[in-house]
Amino acid sequence: MRIARLKYAHSDPLFRYSGLNPVSVSNNESIKLILEEEVDVAFVPLTYASQHCDVVNMVPYFAVYSRGPVLSARLFKGSGKGYAAIEDTSVNAGVLSALMGISFERVSDPYEALRRYEGVLVIGDEALRMTALGLPYITDVGELWERRIGKPLVYAVMVARIGVSVGELMSVVNAIKASLNSFMSNPEPLIREVAGRLNVPDWVIRDYLMKSIKYEVNDDVIDGINTELEVLKLHKCLRVLPRQQ
């Protein structure tokens, strides 16, 4: 089965010990690979999954979400006017637009943008580097969502193309579960590996992977997804596959 993971550090616990060989892609690329039938299973932003209900079903075991400060999605404080967001964000830009009433110009270089804009929304590994540097920020997206909405904020969901083999899909689910269990039983090696790759202190990755980011889907997360779809004015047609016994 062909699999895509998101290229950011939050995906490492899901795949590092899985034995799978996923292609590593950006948020924007993830849904394209599904639509082009290049992969069968992927983690994709909820925004994109909700737009393609005729192509994918949600796999109700894993997602990438937070409850409270997330560290990897922040509106950093700049010295100019207006707001910008890096190109590879849809969920977080949607949240800030919905809750703060702001709109964004898209930029590729967040550091240069800090000189031009009042606030710059940065996500993923670069946001973790900026957090490690102690750059001032206006708001942490996860923290704002928790304070205003009080539900899990789901960034990416696991989806499968309609019609894929349930047996093969469950093999992928079990491999991801085994990887996550391996990480949780001995997190420090992967924490050090990721921190070294990103060139940030270990504590940043430890806080991020052990406290900020969460993975296992339960009824509270499904309820949070429904709330998120409503707040962000997204399609509510996303089908959730039944759990296998």
DRENPA-3360 file (N, C-alpha, C; in nm, 2 decimals, always signed):
BEGIN
1 = MRIARLKY = +0.08/-0.12/+0.00/+0.00/+0.00/+0.00/+0.09/+0.12/+0.00 ~ +0.06/+0.22/-0.08/+0.14/+0.34/-0.10/+0.09/+0.45/+0.01 ~ +0.18/+0.51/+0.08/+0.15/+0.59/+0.19/+0.22/+0.72/+0.18 ~ +0.16/+0.83/+0.23/+0.22/+0.96/+0.24/+0.21/+1.01/+0.38 ~ +0.32/+1.06/+0.44/+0.33/+1.12/+0.57/+0.36/+1.27/+0.54 ~ +0.32/+1.35/+0.64/+0.36/+1.49/+0.63/+0.50/+1.51/+0.68 ~ +0.57/+1.60/+0.61/+0.72/+1.60/+0.63/+0.76/+1.67/+0.76 ~ +0.67/+1.71/+0.84/+0.71/+1.79/+0.96/+0.73/+1.69/+1.08;
9 = AHSDPLFR = +0.80/+1.75/+1.18/+0.84/+1.66/+1.30/+0.73/+1.59/+1.37 ~ +0.61/+1.65/+1.36/+0.50/+1.59/+1.43/+0.47/+1.45/+1.38 ~ +0.51/+1.41/+1.26/+0.48/+1.28/+1.20/+0.58/+1.18/+1.24 ~ +0.70/+1.22/+1.30/+0.80/+1.12/+1.32/+0.76/+1.01/+1.42 ~ +0.69/+1.04/+1.53/+0.65/+0.93/+1.62/+0.56/+0.83/+1.55 ~ +0.48/+0.87/+1.45/+0.39/+0.78/+1.38/+0.46/+0.69/+1.29 ~ +0.58/+0.72/+1.24/+0.64/+0.65/+1.13/+0.78/+0.60/+1.16 ~ +0.85/+0.66/+1.25/+0.99/+0.62/+1.27/+1.01/+0.48/+1.30;
17 = YSGLNPVS = +0.93/+0.41/+1.37/+0.95/+0.27/+1.40/+0.84/+0.18/+1.34 ~ +0.78/+0.23/+1.23/+0.66/+0.16/+1.17/+0.70/+0.05/+1.08 ~ +0.82/+0.06/+1.02/+0.86/-0.04/+0.91/+0.80/+0.00/+0.78 ~ +0.72/+0.10/+0.77/+0.66/+0.15/+0.65/+0.76/+0.24/+0.58 ~ +0.73/+0.26/+0.45/+0.82/+0.35/+0.37/+0.74/+0.46/+0.31 ~ +0.69/+0.55/+0.39/+0.60/+0.66/+0.33/+0.68/+0.76/+0.25 ~ +0.62/+0.82/+0.15/+0.68/+0.94/+0.09/+0.65/+1.06/+0.18 ~ +0.74/+1.15/+0.20/+0.73/+1.26/+0.29/+0.69/+1.39/+0.21;
25 = VSNNESIK = +0.58/+1.45/+0.24/+0.53/+1.56/+0.16/+0.48/+1.68/+0.24 ~ +0.46/+1.79/+0.18/+0.41/+1.91/+0.24/+0.26/+1.89/+0.26 ~ +0.20/+1.98/+0.33/+0.05/+1.99/+0.35/-0.02/+2.00/+0.21 ~ +0.03/+2.09/+0.13/-0.04/+2.11/+0.00/-0.02/+1.99/-0.09 ~ +0.09/+1.92/-0.08/+0.12/+1.81/-0.17/+0.04/+1.69/-0.13 ~ +0.01/+1.67/+0.00/-0.05/+1.55/+0.04/-0.18/+1.51/-0.03 ~ -0.27/+1.61/-0.04/-0.40/+1.58/-0.10/-0.38/+1.56/-0.25 ~ -0.29/+1.62/-0.31/-0.26/+1.61/-0.46/-0.22/+1.46/-0.49;
33 = LILEEEVD = -0.14/+1.40/-0.40/-0.10/+1.26/-0.43/-0.22/+1.17/-0.42 ~ -0.31/+1.20/-0.33/-0.43/+1.12/-0.31/-0.52/+1.13/-0.44 ~ -0.54/+1.26/-0.48/-0.63/+1.28/-0.60/-0.57/+1.23/-0.72 ~ -0.43/+1.23/-0.73/-0.37/+1.17/-0.85/-0.34/+1.02/-0.84 ~ -0.39/+0.96/-0.74/-0.38/+0.82/-0.71/-0.24/+0.77/-0.71 ~ -0.15/+0.86/-0.66/-0.01/+0.82/-0.64/+0.01/+0.75/-0.51 ~ -0.08/+0.78/-0.41/-0.08/+0.71/-0.28/-0.22/+0.66/-0.25 ~ -0.23/+0.57/-0.16/-0.36/+0.51/-0.11/-0.40/+0.57/+0.02;
41 = VAFVPLTY = -0.30/+0.60/+0.11/-0.33/+0.65/+0.24/-0.24/+0.77/+0.27 ~ -0.29/+0.87/+0.34/-0.21/+0.99/+0.36/-0.27/+1.06/+0.48 ~ -0.18/+1.14/+0.55/-0.23/+1.24/+0.64/-0.24/+1.37/+0.57 ~ -0.36/+1.43/+0.57/-0.38/+1.55/+0.50/-0.45/+1.65/+0.59 ~ -0.43/+1.78/+0.57/-0.50/+1.88/+0.64/-0.66/+1.86/+0.64 ~ -0.72/+1.88/+0.75/-0.87/+1.86/+0.76/-0.94/+1.95/+0.65 ~ -0.89/+2.07/+0.62/-0.94/+2.16/+0.52/-0.95/+2.08/+0.39 ~ -0.85/+2.02/+0.35/-0.85/+1.95/+0.22/-0.93/+1.82/+0.22;
49 = ASQHCDVV = -0.92/+1.75/+0.33/-1.00/+1.62/+0.34/-1.15/+1.65/+0.32 ~ -1.19/+1.76/+0.38/-1.34/+1.80/+0.38/-1.38/+1.84/+0.24 ~ -1.29/+1.88/+0.15/-1.32/+1.92/+0.02/-1.33/+1.81/-0.08 ~ -1.29/+1.69/-0.04/-1.28/+1.58/-0.13/-1.34/+1.45/-0.08 ~ -1.47/+1.47/-0.03/-1.54/+1.36/+0.03/-1.57/+1.25/-0.07 ~ -1.57/+1.28/-0.20/-1.60/+1.19/-0.30/-1.48/+1.10/-0.33 ~ -1.37/+1.13/-0.27/-1.24/+1.06/-0.31/-1.19/+0.98/-0.18 ~ -1.20/+1.04/-0.06/-1.14/+0.98/+0.06/-1.24/+0.96/+0.17;
57 = NMVPYFAV = -1.21/+0.87/+0.25/-1.27/+0.85/+0.38/-1.17/+0.87/+0.49 ~ -1.22/+0.92/+0.61/-1.13/+0.94/+0.72/-1.11/+0.80/+0.79 ~ -0.98/+0.77/+0.83/-0.95/+0.65/+0.90/-0.95/+0.69/+1.05 ~ -1.04/+0.63/+1.13/-1.07/+0.69/+1.27/-0.97/+0.64/+1.38 ~ -0.85/+0.63/+1.35/-0.75/+0.58/+1.45/-0.65/+0.69/+1.49 ~ -0.60/+0.76/+1.39/-0.50/+0.86/+1.41/-0.53/+0.99/+1.34 ~ -0.48/+1.10/+1.41/-0.49/+1.23/+1.35/-0.37/+1.31/+1.41 ~ -0.35/+1.43/+1.37/-0.25/+1.52/+1.43/-0.33/+1.64/+1.49;
65 = YSRGPVLS = -0.33/+1.65/+1.62/-0.41/+1.75/+1.68/-0.35/+1.80/+1.81 ~ -0.41/+1.91/+1.87/-0.36/+1.96/+2.00/-0.47/+2.00/+2.08 ~ -0.44/+2.01/+2.21/-0.53/+2.07/+2.31/-0.45/+2.17/+2.39 ~ -0.46/+2.30/+2.35/-0.37/+2.40/+2.42/-0.26/+2.44/+2.33 ~ -0.16/+2.51/+2.38/-0.05/+2.56/+2.30/+0.02/+2.45/+2.22 ~ +0.04/+2.48/+2.09/+0.10/+2.37/+2.00/+0.24/+2.40/+1.96 ~ +0.29/+2.52/+1.98/+0.43/+2.56/+1.95/+0.46/+2.57/+1.80 ~ +0.41/+2.48/+1.72/+0.44/+2.47/+1.58/+0.35/+2.55/+1.49;
73 = ARLFKGSG = +0.26/+2.63/+1.55/+0.17/+2.72/+1.47/+0.15/+2.85/+1.55 ~ +0.23/+2.95/+1.51/+0.22/+3.07/+1.58/+0.22/+3.19/+1.49 ~ +0.15/+3.29/+1.53/+0.14/+3.42/+1.46/+0.25/+3.50/+1.52 ~ +0.37/+3.51/+1.46/+0.49/+3.57/+1.51/+0.48/+3.72/+1.49 ~ +0.53/+3.80/+1.58/+0.52/+3.95/+1.58/+0.62/+4.01/+1.49 ~ +0.58/+4.09/+1.39/+0.67/+4.15/+1.30/+0.67/+4.30/+1.32 ~ +0.73/+4.37/+1.23/+0.75/+4.52/+1.25/+0.69/+4.60/+1.14 ~ +0.60/+4.54/+1.06/+0.54/+4.61/+0.95/+0.39/+4.63/+0.98;
81 = KGYAAIED = +0.31/+4.62/+0.87/+0.17/+4.63/+0.87/+0.10/+4.51/+0.80 ~ -0.02/+4.48/+0.84/-0.09/+4.37/+0.78/-0.04/+4.23/+0.83 ~ -0.09/+4.13/+0.77/-0.06/+3.99/+0.81/-0.02/+3.90/+0.69 ~ +0.07/+3.81/+0.72/+0.11/+3.72/+0.61/+0.11/+3.58/+0.67 ~ +0.11/+3.48/+0.59/+0.12/+3.34/+0.63/+0.20/+3.26/+0.53 ~ +0.28/+3.17/+0.58/+0.36/+3.09/+0.48/+0.26/+3.01/+0.39 ~ +0.31/+2.96/+0.28/+0.22/+2.90/+0.18/+0.16/+2.77/+0.21 ~ +0.22/+2.70/+0.30/+0.18/+2.56/+0.33/+0.09/+2.54/+0.45;
89 = TSVNAGVL = +0.01/+2.65/+0.47/-0.09/+2.64/+0.58/-0.23/+2.67/+0.53 ~ -0.32/+2.59/+0.58/-0.47/+2.61/+0.55/-0.55/+2.61/+0.67 ~ -0.53/+2.51/+0.76/-0.60/+2.50/+0.88/-0.58/+2.61/+0.98 ~ -0.45/+2.64/+1.00/-0.41/+2.75/+1.09/-0.45/+2.88/+1.04 ~ -0.44/+2.91/+0.91/-0.48/+3.03/+0.86/-0.63/+3.05/+0.87 ~ -0.70/+2.94/+0.85/-0.85/+2.94/+0.86/-0.89/+2.97/+1.01 ~ -0.82/+2.91/+1.10/-0.85/+2.94/+1.24/-0.83/+3.09/+1.28 ~ -0.72/+3.14/+1.24/-0.70/+3.28/+1.27/-0.79/+3.38/+1.20;
97 = SALMGISF = -0.83/+3.34/+1.08/-0.92/+3.42/+1.00/-1.06/+3.42/+1.07 ~ -1.10/+3.30/+1.12/-1.23/+3.28/+1.18/-1.24/+3.35/+1.32 ~ -1.13/+3.33/+1.40/-1.13/+3.38/+1.54/-1.08/+3.52/+1.56 ~ -1.00/+3.57/+1.47/-0.94/+3.70/+1.48/-0.98/+3.80/+1.37 ~ -1.05/+3.74/+1.27/-1.10/+3.83/+1.16/-0.99/+3.89/+1.08 ~ -0.88/+3.82/+1.06/-0.77/+3.87/+0.98/-0.76/+3.79/+0.85 ~ -0.70/+3.85/+0.75/-0.67/+3.78/+0.63/-0.52/+3.79/+0.60 ~ -0.47/+3.70/+0.52/-0.33/+3.68/+0.50/-0.29/+3.70/+0.35;
105 = ERVSDPYE = -0.17/+3.76/+0.34/-0.10/+3.75/+0.21/+0.00/+3.63/+0.23 ~ +0.02/+3.56/+0.12/+0.11/+3.44/+0.13/+0.25/+3.47/+0.10 ~ +0.34/+3.42/+0.18/+0.49/+3.44/+0.16/+0.56/+3.31/+0.17 ~ +0.68/+3.31/+0.11/+0.77/+3.19/+0.12/+0.88/+3.20/+0.22 ~ +0.92/+3.33/+0.26/+1.03/+3.35/+0.35/+0.97/+3.41/+0.48 ~ +0.95/+3.34/+0.59/+0.89/+3.40/+0.70/+0.98/+3.51/+0.77 ~ +1.11/+3.49/+0.76/+1.20/+3.58/+0.83/+1.20/+3.72/+0.76 ~ +1.20/+3.72/+0.63/+1.19/+3.84/+0.55/+1.06/+3.91/+0.58;
113 = ALRRYEGV = +0.95/+3.82/+0.59/+0.82/+3.87/+0.61/+0.80/+3.95/+0.74 ~ +0.88/+3.91/+0.84/+0.87/+3.97/+0.97/+0.90/+4.12/+0.96 ~ +0.98/+4.16/+0.86/+1.02/+4.30/+0.85/+0.91/+4.38/+0.78 ~ +0.82/+4.31/+0.71/+0.72/+4.37/+0.63/+0.58/+4.37/+0.68 ~ +0.55/+4.28/+0.78/+0.42/+4.26/+0.83/+0.41/+4.27/+0.98 ~ +0.29/+4.30/+1.02/+0.27/+4.31/+1.17/+0.27/+4.17/+1.23 ~ +0.22/+4.07/+1.16/+0.22/+3.94/+1.21/+0.24/+3.84/+1.10 ~ +0.32/+3.73/+1.12/+0.34/+3.63/+1.02/+0.31/+3.49/+1.08;
121 = LVIGDEAL = +0.22/+3.42/+1.02/+0.18/+3.29/+1.06/+0.28/+3.19/+1.00 ~ +0.35/+3.12/+1.09/+0.44/+3.02/+1.06/+0.40/+2.89/+1.12 ~ +0.42/+2.78/+1.05/+0.38/+2.65/+1.10/+0.50/+2.55/+1.08 ~ +0.48/+2.43/+1.14/+0.57/+2.32/+1.12/+0.71/+2.34/+1.18 ~ +0.81/+2.28/+1.12/+0.95/+2.28/+1.18/+1.00/+2.42/+1.19 ~ +0.97/+2.51/+1.09/+1.03/+2.65/+1.10/+0.97/+2.72/+1.22 ~ +0.84/+2.70/+1.25/+0.79/+2.76/+1.37/+0.85/+2.71/+1.50 ~ +0.89/+2.58/+1.50/+0.97/+2.53/+1.61/+1.10/+2.59/+1.63;
129 = RMTALGLP = +1.17/+2.62/+1.52/+1.30/+2.69/+1.52/+1.28/+2.83/+1.57 ~ +1.17/+2.90/+1.53/+1.15/+3.03/+1.57/+1.11/+3.04/+1.72 ~ +1.04/+2.93/+1.76/+1.00/+2.92/+1.91/+1.13/+2.90/+1.99 ~ +1.22/+2.82/+1.94/+1.34/+2.79/+2.01/+1.43/+2.92/+2.02 ~ +1.42/+3.01/+1.92/+1.49/+3.13/+1.92/+1.43/+3.23/+2.02 ~ +1.31/+3.21/+2.06/+1.24/+3.30/+2.15/+1.18/+3.42/+2.08 ~ +1.15/+3.41/+1.95/+1.09/+3.52/+1.88/+0.96/+3.55/+1.94 ~ +0.93/+3.68/+1.95/+0.80/+3.72/+2.01/+0.68/+3.68/+1.92;
137 = YITDVGEL = +0.57/+3.65/+1.97/+0.46/+3.61/+1.89/+0.33/+3.67/+1.95 ~ +0.23/+3.69/+1.86/+0.10/+3.75/+1.90/+0.01/+3.64/+1.96 ~ +0.01/+3.53/+1.90/-0.08/+3.42/+1.95/-0.03/+3.28/+1.90 ~ -0.04/+3.18/+1.99/-0.02/+3.05/+1.95/-0.16/+2.99/+1.91 ~ -0.17/+2.94/+1.79/-0.30/+2.90/+1.73/-0.37/+2.80/+1.82 ~ -0.30/+2.70/+1.87/-0.36/+2.59/+1.95/-0.41/+2.65/+2.08 ~ -0.34/+2.74/+2.14/-0.38/+2.80/+2.26/-0.50/+2.89/+2.24 ~ -0.51/+2.96/+2.13/-0.62/+3.05/+2.10/-0.75/+2.96/+2.08;
145 = WERRIGKP = -0.73/+2.85/+2.01/-0.85/+2.77/+1.98/-0.90/+2.70/+2.11 ~ -0.81/+2.66/+2.20/-0.85/+2.60/+2.33/-0.93/+2.70/+2.41 ~ -0.88/+2.83/+2.41/-0.94/+2.93/+2.50/-1.08/+2.97/+2.44 ~ -1.09/+2.98/+2.31/-1.21/+3.03/+2.25/-1.31/+2.92/+2.22 ~ -1.27/+2.80/+2.18/-1.36/+2.69/+2.14/-1.36/+2.58/+2.24 ~ -1.25/+2.55/+2.30/-1.25/+2.44/+2.41/-1.26/+2.30/+2.35 ~ -1.22/+2.28/+2.23/-1.22/+2.15/+2.17/-1.08/+2.12/+2.11 ~ -1.05/+1.99/+2.08/-0.93/+1.96/+2.01/-0.92/+2.04/+1.88;
153 = LVYAVMVA = -0.80/+2.09/+1.85/-0.78/+2.15/+1.72/-0.71/+2.05/+1.63 ~ -0.78/+2.00/+1.53/-0.73/+1.89/+1.44/-0.66/+1.95/+1.32 ~ -0.53/+1.93/+1.30/-0.46/+1.98/+1.19/-0.47/+1.89/+1.07 ~ -0.44/+1.76/+1.09/-0.44/+1.67/+0.98/-0.51/+1.54/+1.02 ~ -0.58/+1.48/+0.93/-0.65/+1.35/+0.95/-0.59/+1.25/+0.86 ~ -0.60/+1.12/+0.91/-0.56/+1.01/+0.82/-0.67/+0.97/+0.73 ~ -0.64/+0.97/+0.60/-0.75/+0.94/+0.51/-0.70/+0.82/+0.42 ~ -0.80/+0.75/+0.36/-0.77/+0.65/+0.26/-0.86/+0.67/+0.14;
161 = RIGVSVGE = -0.81/+0.64/+0.02/-0.89/+0.65/-0.10/-1.00/+0.55/-0.09 ~ -1.12/+0.59/-0.13/-1.24/+0.51/-0.13/-1.21/+0.38/-0.21 ~ -1.24/+0.27/-0.15/-1.22/+0.14/-0.22/-1.09/+0.07/-0.19 ~ -1.00/+0.12/-0.11/-0.88/+0.05/-0.08/-0.91/-0.07/+0.01 ~ -0.82/-0.17/+0.01/-0.84/-0.29/+0.09/-0.84/-0.26/+0.23 ~ -0.95/-0.31/+0.30/-0.96/-0.29/+0.45/-0.85/-0.36/+0.52 ~ -0.82/-0.48/+0.47/-0.71/-0.56/+0.54/-0.57/-0.49/+0.53 ~ -0.54/-0.44/+0.41/-0.42/-0.37/+0.39/-0.41/-0.24/+0.47;
169 = LMSVVNAI = -0.53/-0.17/+0.48/-0.54/-0.05/+0.55/-0.51/-0.08/+0.70 ~ -0.57/-0.18/+0.75/-0.55/-0.21/+0.90/-0.41/-0.25/+0.93 ~ -0.34/-0.31/+0.83/-0.19/-0.34/+0.85/-0.12/-0.21/+0.87 ~ -0.15/-0.11/+0.79/-0.09/+0.02/+0.80/-0.12/+0.08/+0.94 ~ -0.25/+0.08/+0.98/-0.29/+0.13/+1.11/-0.21/+0.06/+1.22 ~ -0.20/-0.07/+1.22/-0.13/-0.14/+1.32/+0.02/-0.11/+1.32 ~ +0.08/-0.09/+1.20/+0.22/-0.05/+1.20/+0.24/+0.09/+1.26 ~ +0.15/+0.18/+1.24/+0.16/+0.32/+1.29/+0.14/+0.31/+1.45;
177 = KASLNSFM = +0.05/+0.23/+1.49/+0.02/+0.21/+1.63/+0.15/+0.15/+1.70 ~ +0.21/+0.06/+1.64/+0.33/+0.00/+1.70/+0.44/+0.10/+1.70 ~ +0.45/+0.19/+1.60/+0.56/+0.29/+1.60/+0.53/+0.39/+1.72 ~ +0.41/+0.43/+1.73/+0.37/+0.53/+1.84/+0.40/+0.47/+1.97 ~ +0.36/+0.34/+1.99/+0.39/+0.28/+2.12/+0.54/+0.27/+2.15 ~ +0.62/+0.24/+2.05/+0.76/+0.23/+2.06/+0.82/+0.37/+2.11 ~ +0.77/+0.47/+2.04/+0.81/+0.61/+2.08/+0.78/+0.64/+2.22 ~ +0.65/+0.61/+2.26/+0.61/+0.65/+2.39/+0.68/+0.57/+2.50;
185 = SNPEPLIR = +0.72/+0.45/+2.47/+0.79/+0.37/+2.57/+0.93/+0.41/+2.59 ~ +0.99/+0.48/+2.49/+1.13/+0.52/+2.50/+1.15/+0.64/+2.41 ~ +1.10/+0.76/+2.45/+1.09/+0.87/+2.36/+1.23/+0.95/+2.34 ~ +1.32/+0.93/+2.43/+1.44/+1.02/+2.42/+1.52/+1.00/+2.29 ~ +1.54/+0.88/+2.24/+1.62/+0.87/+2.12/+1.57/+0.95/+2.00 ~ +1.44/+0.94/+1.98/+1.38/+1.02/+1.87/+1.37/+1.16/+1.90 ~ +1.35/+1.20/+2.02/+1.36/+1.34/+2.06/+1.49/+1.40/+2.03 ~ +1.60/+1.33/+2.06/+1.73/+1.38/+2.03/+1.76/+1.38/+1.88;
193 = EVAGRLNV = +1.71/+1.28/+1.81/+1.73/+1.28/+1.66/+1.66/+1.40/+1.60 ~ +1.53/+1.42/+1.63/+1.46/+1.53/+1.57/+1.52/+1.67/+1.61 ~ +1.56/+1.68/+1.74/+1.62/+1.81/+1.78/+1.75/+1.84/+1.70 ~ +1.83/+1.73/+1.68/+1.95/+1.75/+1.60/+1.92/+1.79/+1.46 ~ +1.82/+1.72/+1.40/+1.79/+1.75/+1.26/+1.74/+1.90/+1.25 ~ +1.66/+1.95/+1.34/+1.61/+2.08/+1.33/+1.70/+2.19/+1.40 ~ +1.81/+2.14/+1.46/+1.90/+2.23/+1.53/+1.83/+2.31/+1.63 ~ +1.76/+2.25/+1.72/+1.69/+2.32/+1.83/+1.72/+2.24/+1.96;
201 = PDWVIRDY = +1.70/+2.30/+2.07/+1.73/+2.23/+2.20/+1.63/+2.11/+2.22 ~ +1.68/+2.01/+2.29/+1.60/+1.89/+2.31/+1.46/+1.92/+2.38 ~ +1.46/+2.02/+2.47/+1.34/+2.05/+2.54/+1.23/+2.10/+2.45 ~ +1.26/+2.16/+2.34/+1.16/+2.21/+2.25/+1.08/+2.09/+2.19 ~ +1.16/+1.99/+2.14/+1.10/+1.87/+2.08/+1.03/+1.79/+2.19 ~ +1.09/+1.78/+2.31/+1.03/+1.70/+2.41/+0.89/+1.76/+2.45 ~ +0.89/+1.89/+2.47/+0.76/+1.96/+2.50/+0.66/+1.94/+2.38 ~ +0.71/+1.95/+2.26/+0.63/+1.94/+2.14/+0.56/+1.80/+2.12;
209 = LMKSIKYE = +0.65/+1.70/+2.12/+0.60/+1.57/+2.10/+0.54/+1.50/+2.21 ~ +0.57/+1.54/+2.34/+0.52/+1.47/+2.45/+0.40/+1.55/+2.52 ~ +0.39/+1.68/+2.49/+0.28/+1.75/+2.55/+0.19/+1.82/+2.45 ~ +0.24/+1.88/+2.35/+0.16/+1.96/+2.26/+0.08/+1.88/+2.16 ~ +0.15/+1.79/+2.08/+0.09/+1.72/+1.98/+0.03/+1.59/+2.03 ~ -0.09/+1.56/+1.98/-0.16/+1.43/+2.02/-0.20/+1.36/+1.89 ~ -0.22/+1.23/+1.90/-0.24/+1.15/+1.79/-0.37/+1.06/+1.79 ~ -0.40/+1.00/+1.90/-0.50/+0.90/+1.90/-0.64/+0.96/+1.89;
217 = VNDDVIDG = -0.72/+0.91/+1.80/-0.86/+0.96/+1.78/-0.96/+0.89/+1.87 ~ -1.04/+0.97/+1.94/-1.15/+0.92/+2.02/-1.27/+1.00/+1.99 ~ -1.38/+0.98/+2.06/-1.51/+1.05/+2.04/-1.49/+1.20/+2.05 ~ -1.41/+1.24/+2.15/-1.38/+1.38/+2.17/-1.32/+1.45/+2.05 ~ -1.23/+1.38/+1.99/-1.16/+1.43/+1.87/-1.26/+1.44/+1.75 ~ -1.35/+1.34/+1.73/-1.45/+1.34/+1.63/-1.54/+1.46/+1.65 ~ -1.58/+1.48/+1.78/-1.66/+1.60/+1.81/-1.59/+1.73/+1.77 ~ -1.46/+1.73/+1.80/-1.38/+1.85/+1.77/-1.37/+1.87/+1.62;
225 = INTELEVL = -1.36/+1.77/+1.54/-1.36/+1.78/+1.40/-1.49/+1.84/+1.35 ~ -1.60/+1.79/+1.40/-1.73/+1.85/+1.36/-1.74/+2.00/+1.40 ~ -1.69/+2.03/+1.52/-1.70/+2.17/+1.56/-1.61/+2.26/+1.47 ~ -1.49/+2.20/+1.43/-1.39/+2.27/+1.35/-1.45/+2.30/+1.21 ~ -1.51/+2.20/+1.15/-1.58/+2.21/+1.02/-1.68/+2.33/+1.02 ~ -1.75/+2.33/+1.13/-1.85/+2.44/+1.15/-1.79/+2.58/+1.16 ~ -1.69/+2.59/+1.25/-1.63/+2.72/+1.27/-1.56/+2.77/+1.15 ~ -1.49/+2.68/+1.08/-1.42/+2.72/+0.96/-1.50/+2.72/+0.83;
233 = KLHKCLRV = -1.63/+2.69/+0.85/-1.73/+2.69/+0.74/-1.68/+2.60/+0.62 ~ -1.64/+2.47/+0.66/-1.60/+2.37/+0.57/-1.71/+2.27/+0.55 ~ -1.70/+2.19/+0.44/-1.80/+2.09/+0.41/-1.80/+1.99/+0.52 ~ -1.92/+1.94/+0.55/-1.94/+1.84/+0.66/-1.97/+1.70/+0.60 ~ -1.92/+1.67/+0.48/-1.95/+1.55/+0.42/-1.85/+1.44/+0.44 ~ -1.74/+1.47/+0.51/-1.63/+1.37/+0.53/-1.69/+1.25/+0.61 ~ -1.67/+1.13/+0.54/-1.72/+1.01/+0.60/-1.61/+0.94/+0.68 ~ -1.64/+0.89/+0.80/-1.55/+0.82/+0.89/-1.57/+0.67/+0.87;
241 = LPRQQ = -1.47/+0.60/+0.84/-1.48/+0.46/+0.83/-1.51/+0.39/+0.96 ~ -1.59/+0.29/+0.97/-1.61/+0.22/+1.09/-1.49/+0.15/+1.15 ~ -1.47/+0.15/+1.28/-1.36/+0.09/+1.34/-1.37/-0.06/+1.33 ~ -1.26/-0.13/+1.30/-1.26/-0.27/+1.29/-1.24/-0.33/+1.43 ~ -1.32/-0.44/+1.46/-1.31/-0.51/+1.58/-1.19/-0.60/+1.59;
% end
